[in-house]
Amino acid sequence: MYEATIEGRRRSRALENSCAASRTGSHFGEWSEIYGDNFSRSAFRVQKTHEVNERALKHLRKMFESKLAELTADHIEMYLASGSSDGRW
């Protein structure tokens, strides 16, 4: 019980940091590092999940190099369209 409370508080602080990064003009790469450290590599997930997330973030970092506040739905749609035409999915 005590460990769950500690982990819950840690995740809550990590979420606050993640949200603050998006408000302060951080770039996607900076936010993805916060995500990888705090959410992808959590005690609740197996190592393989973290590896898959890291692989996906590697591709996303190449595409989204701008600030988080500047990303729009159009950017995401262009990324998804380029993936389907490249045969990635």
C-alpha positions as CSV (number, residue, x, y, z in Angstrom):
1,M,0.0,0.0,0.0
2,Y,2.7,2.5,1.0
3,E,4.7,1.7,-2.2
4,A,1.6,2.4,-4.4
5,T,1.1,5.7,-2.7
6,I,4.7,6.7,-3.3
7,E,4.5,5.6,-7.0
8,G,1.2,7.5,-7.4
9,R,2.8,10.7,-6.1
10,R,5.8,10.3,-8.3
11,R,3.6,9.8,-11.3
12,S,1.5,12.9,-10.4
13,R,4.7,15.0,-10.2
14,A,5.9,13.6,-13.5
15,L,2.6,14.5,-15.1
16,E,2.8,18.1,-13.8
17,N,6.4,18.3,-15.2
18,S,5.2,17.0,-18.5
19,C,2.3,19.5,-18.7
20,A,4.7,22.3,-17.7
21,A,7.1,21.4,-20.5
22,S,4.3,21.8,-23.0
23,R,3.3,25.2,-21.6
24,T,6.9,26.6,-21.4
25,G,7.7,26.3,-25.1
26,S,9.6,23.1,-24.9
27,H,10.4,21.2,-28.1
28,F,8.9,17.8,-28.8
29,G,12.3,16.1,-28.2
30,E,12.5,17.6,-24.6
31,W,8.9,16.4,-23.9
32,S,9.6,13.0,-25.3
33,E,12.6,12.6,-22.9
34,I,10.3,13.5,-19.9
35,Y,7.7,11.0,-21.2
36,G,10.3,8.2,-21.6
37,D,11.8,8.7,-18.2
38,N,8.6,9.1,-16.2
39,F,5.9,7.1,-18.0
40,S,7.4,4.6,-20.4
41,R,9.9,3.3,-17.9
42,S,7.6,3.0,-15.0
43,A,7.4,0.2,-12.5
44,F,4.0,-0.9,-14.0
45,R,5.4,-1.7,-17.4
46,V,7.7,-4.3,-18.6
47,Q,11.0,-3.5,-20.3
48,K,9.8,-4.5,-23.7
49,T,7.1,-1.8,-23.6
50,H,9.7,0.8,-22.9
51,E,11.8,-0.4,-25.8
52,V,8.8,-0.2,-28.2
53,N,8.0,3.3,-26.9
54,E,11.6,4.4,-27.4
55,R,11.6,3.1,-31.0
56,A,8.4,5.0,-31.7
57,L,9.7,8.2,-30.2
58,K,12.9,7.9,-32.2
59,H,10.8,8.2,-35.4
60,L,8.6,10.9,-34.0
61,R,11.5,13.1,-32.9
62,K,12.7,13.1,-36.5
63,M,9.4,14.4,-37.8
64,F,8.4,16.8,-35.0
65,E,11.3,19.0,-34.2
66,S,9.2,22.1,-33.5
67,K,7.9,23.4,-30.2
68,L,5.0,21.5,-28.7
69,A,2.8,24.6,-28.9
70,E,3.3,24.8,-32.6
71,L,2.2,21.3,-33.4
72,T,-1.2,21.1,-35.1
73,A,-3.5,18.4,-36.3
74,D,-2.2,19.1,-39.8
75,H,1.3,18.1,-38.8
76,I,0.1,14.8,-37.4
77,E,-2.1,14.1,-40.4
78,M,0.9,14.8,-42.7
79,Y,3.0,12.4,-40.6
80,L,0.4,9.7,-40.8
81,A,-0.1,10.2,-44.5
82,S,3.6,9.9,-45.2
83,G,3.8,6.7,-43.1
84,S,1.0,5.0,-45.1
85,S,2.6,6.0,-48.4
86,D,6.0,4.8,-47.3
87,G,4.6,1.4,-46.3
88,R,5.4,1.9,-42.6
89,W,1.9,0.8,-41.7
